[in-house]
């Protein structure tokens, strides 16, 4: 991301201040700080005024912040808060917005005790997230690159699968290949499950060794320059039994129907309902125990949530996953997931990896 | 960890309720939930009463929680909070402790609005962390296994180093080797920095390729069954110049002095001061921009903080790192780090990897 993107983003943020009746906004969520400054470290806070922004970090990040951040930088030894306070007092802030989803109760209390009584603290949510939900062409390019790296790593890993290989070995192989192909790291802990363990939607790879006749679930994502991708594919060692194929086909039908429903103006919950309806017809909706998808970008889960209750209207530039799944204890689970971007007329599925139940 | 450890831990937690004037404690920190139940998933909350504990999660973790958690389990579709509320009301809780460092302001407000006005919400900090700070023999065994895996992976990775290799390639190699040796994953994003980039204390591995005459900093940790290790070592491609050797020797002296200062009854800040004093004598203390170390266990950073202000008295069973470092912009940085456990009479350094500046 070019450095001059960041002042523009901060300007867009400040344009929302009037609506929320705030003079300044205190940003404590790390991905939000990154979005507004380009800072990639673990300890940074940002105070945004309409005319200026102040960035705070600790001495470990002196060099890095000088390279990445183009606003006022304060390096604080010890807690950052006293230095933030000094700016608030100097600028005589009357109404300070803060991210109530990203400030713990303890820190809120410390802040309330420290700032002038004349300063009102206003709980604000989703201000930066609202900007982040629509990706710029540059951001979509990074997500696309992440998706391509991810799919290439998947193909390499599939070739490396051997009978007797453990789930953890395959997970390690996948993440190693990703990085060899240009990812910084995995966007989340790779999920690999064999056999009945596929019925655990968020299985942690373990010592289970691959046997003939087993189902394989792989849920993986690469991170490139901070941006994520997310894909789930299923394999079967040998010919898949009929019951499994039927389950697979139902999930695939739900996935394709949900993808087909994605277009500007449709709500996230409508897309979710589309997947659910297909699975209801197949008698499998009770086994579909999570949402149909989620937004992704600087975080692997970010708005919108493609679930029962999210009324967000989809708009061009939103990046989401579509990933219905069904899980039958003692038998196995099926999930199929792509990363896609809402376009002007529908959507573009970025994930190019074929979606058939691959028999190996 | 054997399943019967968890009720004992919850019992020890409940023994602190009187002191904090609470009837029940609401646990929202994921590592604290894991410590008290064994649950390894990403979405779990726990309500602890002296006579009973209630665990809450979502349908994705139905099977996993049944396998891992031995107390009352509630599977909630949608937010967990309404189900927590139902138990609070049923049990007529008067004083509920909550983890104010692990509950965001938004959720606090929702909780306050939802529970009976007769229920007092008490901000409590460090209740579970106080138990976690002293590791049991079983936990020390897991940390030891993690340290050994980490050191073995380091040796394999050092052998794989080649001129022209990029920082990200070496980081990928390290994490791949770790997992091959039995780690679940890296305990944190592996730091690999070459040349002047070693002056960034928290460098993110990048495309910099290794050249003759360069310094190499590797900061790595393995995770085994949830427990972490942490080690930093320095290599030099070819013979290290004199200035670098002097810097290295000063940091090593500081590290050894700090390790020698670790024993029961000494405060964390005294250990920190010991390292700082050695570096002051060498005229390098201004370049030492972080704490001397930190506790580790289920989290890579947990109490105590071996820094300027932590007055914690060290006690047998505490697991900490000792990692002084100096960073000179435009030149390079040196850090040397071991994982150790406080013993009855001093400490045991778990990390066995030699601490000389290795020339390769």
Interface residues (C-beta under 8 A of the other chain):
Chain A: X40 X41 X42 X58 X59 X60 X61 X62 X63 X64 X78 X98 X100 X101 X102 X103 X104 X105 X106 X108 X109 X123 X125 X168 X169 X171 X172 X173 X175 X176 X179 X180 X184 X185 X189 X199 X200 X201 X202 X203 X204 X205 X289 X290 X308 X309 X329
Chain B: X40 X41 X42 X58 X59 X60 X61 X62 X63 X64 X78 X98 X100 X101 X102 X103 X104 X105 X106 X108 X109 X123 X125 X168 X169 X171 X172 X173 X175 X176 X179 X180 X184 X185 X189 X199 X200 X201 X202 X203 X204 X205 X289 X290 X308 X309 X329
